[in-house]
Amino acid sequence: MADDPLFAAEEWLAQGRGVALATVLSTWGSAPRPAGSQMAVCSDGAFAGSVSAGCVEGAVLEAAHAALSDGKLKRLSFGVADSTAWAVGLTCGGKIEILVEPLVSQTARDTIVTLNGMRRSERPAVRAVQLQTGACCTIDPHVEDGLLAAISAKAARSDRSGEVTVDNAPWLLVVANPPVDLVVIGAVHIAQALVRIAAPLGYRIRVIDPRPSFATVDRFPGIALFHDYPDEALARAPLHQRSALVALAHDPKIDDPALIAALGSPAFYVGALGSMKNQAARRERLMAQGFGDSDLARLHGPVGLSIGSKTPEEIAVSIIADIIATIHKA
């Protein structure tokens, strides 16, 4: 966590040091870092995080120290067409806007502590900054009410930070979501490929299969394995808003209890392997369990994007791509 800008900011603030927080507001073209990327700058010159993969950090550091001196927000723009573009090194052809926020008020400092507390407990959180006044707050997008909270909830669902307008006022929303909870039902060959692709994405992975000879450490090194039936395992560790469940066992005795639990949960993605014929039979079984058309519309089946995938590795790629697409189109 040494290079995590928010944890670094909290530590520096606790030590009584001045801190400014730089955040990418918006991007165009081939900008190197997406909206919401952050860099914390300490008054002694130390910094953590990145807003441009190194292109404009020098200019941002200068603005951060200026902001700490006068206590005012700074809005910076960089682009290859700007007179300063080559001087600061942004030669990729894109454009970025960056907010530099001095964390001088007690409210601003408290929001960092609150946000990090929510991150440590793996609760979704959104930090909101009013771009005209500097007013800020930390929002639990699944609990709080009001227009700002509703817009924050939409941003959290799509993992999309950036500038928004609320009641005719500009706000910066920075989403801090916990890792995706990827639940794989059935420790089959496709599951092996799937977890290999998902792990570098930072997903929290658990594989559930009651067949001990399938879910083994040798076949799934470093992965959390559960040898219960899915309904039992998911009752102990329920699915939530950041959960994606993929049923791959191709056995109704294993897959169906998992799908019943998933469709009754707030999981954002529910998918099941199988042909169109198998999917039709599965839907009939689920309807017999009381699920209606709106429930079944959540089921991605056949699972994954339709890209002509054939091998287990290609199918795994299509599944991960579908999960990512579902997050960002929310």
C-alpha positions as CSV (number, residue, x, y, z in Angstrom):
1,M,0.0,0.0,0.0
2,A,3.1,2.2,0.0
3,D,2.1,3.8,-3.4
4,D,-1.6,4.0,-2.7
5,P,-2.3,7.7,-2.8
6,L,-5.2,7.7,-0.4
7,F,-3.5,5.6,2.2
8,A,-0.4,7.7,1.9
9,A,-2.5,10.9,2.2
10,E,-4.0,9.5,5.4
11,E,-0.7,8.7,6.9
12,W,0.9,12.1,6.1
13,L,-2.2,13.9,7.5
14,A,-1.9,11.9,10.7
15,Q,1.7,13.1,11.0
16,G,0.6,16.7,10.7
17,R,2.0,17.2,7.3
18,G,0.3,19.2,4.5
19,V,-1.2,17.1,1.7
20,A,-2.7,17.9,-1.7
21,L,-4.7,15.4,-3.8
22,A,-4.5,15.5,-7.6
23,T,-7.3,13.7,-9.5
24,V,-7.8,13.2,-13.2
25,L,-11.2,14.9,-13.9
26,S,-11.6,14.0,-17.6
27,T,-9.7,12.7,-20.6
28,W,-9.8,12.8,-24.3
29,G,-8.1,10.7,-26.9
30,S,-5.1,8.6,-25.9
31,A,-4.6,10.1,-22.4
32,P,-2.4,7.8,-20.3
33,R,-4.5,7.5,-17.2
34,P,-8.3,7.3,-16.8
35,A,-10.6,9.7,-14.9
36,G,-10.4,9.1,-11.2
37,S,-6.6,8.3,-11.2
38,Q,-5.0,10.1,-8.2
39,M,-1.7,11.3,-6.8
40,A,-1.2,12.5,-3.3
41,V,1.5,15.2,-2.8
42,C,3.1,15.8,0.6
43,S,4.4,19.3,1.6
44,D,7.9,17.9,1.9
45,G,8.0,16.9,-1.7
46,A,7.0,13.2,-1.4
47,F,4.2,11.8,-3.5
48,A,2.4,8.6,-4.2
49,G,0.3,7.5,-7.1
50,S,0.1,8.8,-10.7
51,V,-2.2,11.0,-12.8
52,S,-0.4,10.5,-16.1
53,A,2.1,7.7,-15.9
54,G,4.9,10.3,-15.5
55,C,4.0,12.7,-18.3
56,V,2.8,15.7,-16.3
57,E,3.7,14.9,-12.8
58,G,6.3,17.6,-12.5
59,A,3.7,20.3,-13.4
60,V,1.2,18.8,-11.0
61,L,3.7,18.8,-8.2
62,E,4.2,22.5,-8.7
63,A,0.5,23.1,-8.7
64,A,0.1,21.0,-5.5
65,H,2.6,23.0,-3.6
66,A,0.9,26.3,-4.8
67,A,-2.5,24.9,-3.7
68,L,-1.1,24.1,-0.2
69,S,0.2,27.7,0.0
70,D,-3.0,29.5,-0.9
71,G,-5.6,26.8,0.0
72,K,-7.4,27.0,-3.3
73,L,-8.4,24.3,-5.8
74,K,-6.4,24.2,-9.1
75,R,-7.8,23.0,-12.3
76,L,-5.1,22.0,-14.8
77,S,-5.4,21.1,-18.5
78,F,-2.7,19.4,-20.6
79,G,-2.8,18.5,-24.3
80,V,-0.4,18.0,-27.1
81,A,-1.7,21.2,-28.8
82,D,-1.0,23.3,-25.7
83,S,2.1,25.5,-25.7
84,T,3.3,23.7,-22.5
85,A,2.6,20.2,-23.8
86,W,6.1,19.3,-24.9
87,A,7.6,21.0,-21.9
88,V,5.6,18.8,-19.5
89,G,6.0,15.7,-21.7
90,L,2.4,15.0,-22.7
91,T,3.2,13.9,-26.3
92,C,0.8,11.0,-26.7
93,G,-1.8,13.1,-28.5
94,G,-4.4,13.0,-25.7
95,K,-5.7,15.6,-23.3
96,I,-6.3,15.4,-19.6
97,E,-7.8,17.7,-17.0
98,I,-6.6,17.4,-13.4
99,L,-8.0,18.8,-10.2
100,V,-5.5,19.7,-7.5
101,E,-7.2,19.8,-4.1
102,P,-5.4,21.0,-0.9
103,L,-6.6,18.9,2.0
104,V,-6.6,21.8,4.4
105,S,-10.1,21.8,6.0
106,Q,-11.0,19.3,8.7
107,T,-13.9,18.1,6.5
108,A,-11.5,17.3,3.6
109,R,-9.2,15.4,6.0
110,D,-12.1,13.5,7.5
111,T,-13.4,12.4,4.1
112,I,-10.0,10.7,3.4
113,V,-10.1,8.8,6.8
114,T,-13.7,7.8,6.2
115,L,-13.1,6.7,2.7
116,N,-10.1,4.6,3.6
117,G,-12.1,3.0,6.4
118,M,-14.7,2.0,3.9
119,R,-12.0,0.7,1.6
120,R,-10.4,-1.4,4.4
121,S,-13.8,-3.0,5.1
122,E,-14.4,-3.5,1.4
123,R,-17.5,-1.4,1.2
124,P,-18.2,0.6,-2.0
125,A,-17.6,4.3,-1.5
126,V,-17.6,7.5,-3.5
127,R,-15.8,10.7,-2.6
128,A,-17.5,13.8,-4.0
129,V,-15.9,17.2,-4.4
130,Q,-17.9,20.3,-5.4
131,L,-15.6,22.0,-8.0
132,Q,-16.7,25.6,-7.3
133,T,-16.6,25.6,-3.5
134,G,-14.3,22.7,-2.6
135,A,-17.0,21.2,-0.4
136,C,-16.6,17.5,-0.1
137,C,-18.1,14.3,1.4
138,T,-17.8,10.6,1.3
139,I,-20.9,8.6,0.2
140,D,-22.0,5.0,0.7
141,P,-23.7,4.6,-2.7
142,H,-25.9,1.7,-1.6
143,V,-27.2,3.3,1.6
144,E,-27.6,7.1,1.3
145,D,-30.4,9.0,-0.3
146,G,-30.7,12.1,-2.4
147,L,-29.7,13.2,-5.9
148,L,-26.0,13.3,-5.3
149,A,-26.2,9.8,-3.7
150,A,-28.2,8.5,-6.7
151,I,-25.7,9.8,-9.2
152,S,-22.9,8.4,-7.1
153,A,-24.6,5.0,-7.0
154,K,-24.8,5.0,-10.8
155,A,-21.1,5.9,-11.0
156,A,-20.2,3.1,-8.5
157,R,-22.2,0.5,-10.5
158,S,-20.3,1.3,-13.7
159,D,-16.9,1.9,-11.9
160,R,-16.8,5.3,-13.6
161,S,-15.2,8.3,-11.9
162,G,-15.2,11.8,-13.3
163,E,-17.0,15.1,-13.5
164,V,-20.8,15.2,-13.2
165,T,-23.4,18.0,-12.9
166,V,-25.7,17.9,-9.8
167,D,-28.4,20.6,-9.4
168,N,-26.5,22.7,-12.0
169,A,-23.2,22.5,-10.0
170,P,-20.1,20.6,-11.1
171,W,-18.9,17.8,-8.9
172,L,-16.0,15.3,-9.1
173,L,-17.0,11.8,-8.2
174,V,-14.2,9.3,-7.4
175,V,-15.3,5.7,-7.1
176,A,-13.6,3.4,-4.7
177,N,-15.0,-0.1,-5.2
178,P,-13.9,-3.3,-3.6
179,P,-12.5,-6.0,-5.9
180,V,-14.9,-7.9,-8.1
181,D,-16.0,-11.1,-6.2
182,L,-15.7,-13.7,-8.9
183,V,-17.5,-16.9,-7.9
184,V,-16.8,-19.9,-10.2
185,I,-19.1,-22.9,-9.9
186,G,-17.5,-26.1,-11.1
187,A,-13.7,-26.7,-11.0
188,V,-13.6,-27.7,-14.7
189,H,-11.0,-27.0,-17.4
190,I,-12.7,-23.7,-18.4
191,A,-12.5,-22.6,-14.8
192,Q,-8.8,-23.1,-14.7
193,A,-8.4,-20.8,-17.7
194,L,-10.9,-18.3,-16.2
195,V,-9.1,-17.9,-12.9
196,R,-5.7,-17.4,-14.6
197,I,-7.1,-14.5,-16.6
198,A,-9.1,-13.0,-13.7
199,A,-6.3,-13.0,-11.1
200,P,-4.2,-10.3,-12.8
201,L,-7.3,-8.1,-12.9
202,G,-7.4,-8.0,-9.2
203,Y,-10.6,-10.1,-8.9
204,R,-11.3,-11.9,-5.6
205,I,-11.8,-15.4,-6.8
206,R,-13.5,-18.4,-5.1
207,V,-14.1,-21.8,-6.8
208,I,-17.0,-23.9,-5.5
209,D,-17.3,-27.6,-6.4
210,P,-18.4,-30.4,-4.1
211,R,-16.2,-32.9,-6.0
212,P,-12.9,-32.9,-4.1
213,S,-11.0,-34.5,-7.0
214,F,-12.0,-31.5,-9.2
215,A,-11.3,-28.6,-6.8
216,T,-7.7,-29.3,-5.9
217,V,-4.8,-27.1,-5.0
218,D,-2.7,-28.6,-7.8
219,R,-5.3,-27.6,-10.4
220,F,-6.1,-24.2,-8.8
221,P,-2.9,-23.0,-7.0
222,G,-3.5,-19.9,-4.8
223,I,-7.3,-19.9,-5.3
224,A,-9.8,-20.2,-2.5
225,L,-11.5,-23.5,-2.9
226,F,-14.8,-24.7,-1.3
227,H,-16.0,-28.3,-1.4
228,D,-19.6,-27.7,-0.4
229,Y,-22.7,-27.5,-2.7
230,P,-23.1,-23.9,-3.9
231,D,-26.2,-23.2,-1.9
232,E,-24.4,-24.1,1.3
233,A,-21.2,-22.1,0.4
234,L,-23.1,-19.1,-0.7
235,A,-25.3,-19.1,2.4
236,R,-22.1,-18.7,4.5
237,A,-20.6,-16.0,2.2
238,P,-23.5,-14.4,0.3
239,L,-23.2,-12.7,-3.0
240,H,-23.3,-8.9,-3.1
241,Q,-23.3,-6.0,-5.5
242,R,-19.7,-6.6,-6.7
243,S,-20.3,-10.3,-7.2
244,A,-20.1,-12.1,-10.5
245,L,-21.2,-15.8,-10.5
246,V,-20.3,-18.1,-13.4
247,A,-21.8,-21.6,-13.5
248,L,-19.5,-24.0,-15.4
249,A,-20.1,-27.4,-13.9
250,H,-22.6,-28.4,-16.6
251,D,-24.4,-30.4,-14.0
252,P,-27.9,-29.2,-12.8
253,K,-27.3,-30.7,-9.3
254,I,-24.4,-28.2,-8.9
255,D,-25.2,-25.3,-11.2
256,D,-28.9,-24.9,-10.4
257,P,-28.5,-24.2,-6.7
258,A,-25.9,-21.6,-7.5
259,L,-28.1,-19.9,-10.0
260,I,-31.0,-19.9,-7.7
261,A,-28.9,-18.2,-5.0
262,A,-27.4,-15.7,-7.6
263,L,-30.7,-14.7,-9.1
264,G,-32.0,-14.0,-5.6
265,S,-29.0,-11.8,-4.8
266,P,-27.8,-8.4,-5.9
267,A,-24.9,-9.9,-7.9
268,F,-24.3,-7.8,-11.0
269,Y,-23.4,-10.7,-13.2
270,V,-24.9,-14.2,-13.4
271,G,-23.8,-16.5,-16.2
272,A,-24.1,-20.2,-17.1
273,L,-22.3,-22.4,-19.6
274,G,-24.4,-24.5,-22.0
275,S,-25.9,-24.6,-25.5
276,M,-29.1,-22.8,-26.4
277,K,-31.0,-26.1,-25.8
278,N,-29.4,-26.5,-22.4
279,Q,-30.2,-22.9,-21.6
280,A,-33.9,-23.4,-22.5
281,A,-34.2,-26.4,-20.2
282,R,-32.4,-24.5,-17.4
283,R,-34.8,-21.6,-17.7
284,E,-37.7,-23.9,-17.4
285,R,-36.3,-25.4,-14.2
286,L,-35.7,-21.9,-12.8
287,M,-39.2,-20.8,-13.7
288,A,-40.5,-23.8,-11.8
289,Q,-38.5,-22.4,-8.8
290,G,-40.6,-19.2,-9.0
291,F,-38.3,-16.9,-11.2
292,G,-40.0,-14.7,-13.7
293,D,-38.9,-13.2,-17.0
294,S,-37.3,-10.2,-15.4
295,D,-35.2,-12.5,-13.2
296,L,-34.2,-14.7,-16.1
297,A,-33.3,-11.6,-18.2
298,R,-30.3,-11.2,-15.8
299,L,-28.9,-14.6,-16.8
300,H,-26.1,-14.5,-19.3
301,G,-26.6,-17.8,-21.1
302,P,-24.8,-19.0,-23.1
303,V,-22.2,-17.3,-20.9
304,G,-19.7,-14.9,-22.4
305,L,-19.6,-12.6,-25.4
306,S,-20.4,-14.2,-28.8
307,I,-16.9,-14.0,-30.3
308,G,-16.8,-17.6,-31.8
309,S,-14.7,-18.9,-28.9
310,K,-14.0,-22.6,-29.0
311,T,-11.1,-23.5,-26.6
312,P,-11.4,-23.3,-22.8
313,E,-9.0,-20.3,-22.9
314,E,-11.0,-18.5,-25.6
315,I,-14.3,-19.2,-23.7
316,A,-12.6,-17.8,-20.6
317,V,-11.6,-14.6,-22.4
318,S,-15.2,-14.2,-23.7
319,I,-16.5,-14.5,-20.1
320,I,-14.1,-12.0,-18.6
321,A,-14.9,-9.6,-21.5
322,D,-18.6,-10.0,-20.8
323,I,-18.1,-9.3,-17.1
324,I,-16.1,-6.1,-17.9
325,A,-18.7,-5.0,-20.4
326,T,-21.5,-5.5,-17.9
327,I,-19.7,-3.4,-15.3
328,H,-19.1,-0.5,-17.6
329,K,-22.5,-0.4,-19.2
330,A,-24.3,-0.3,-15.8
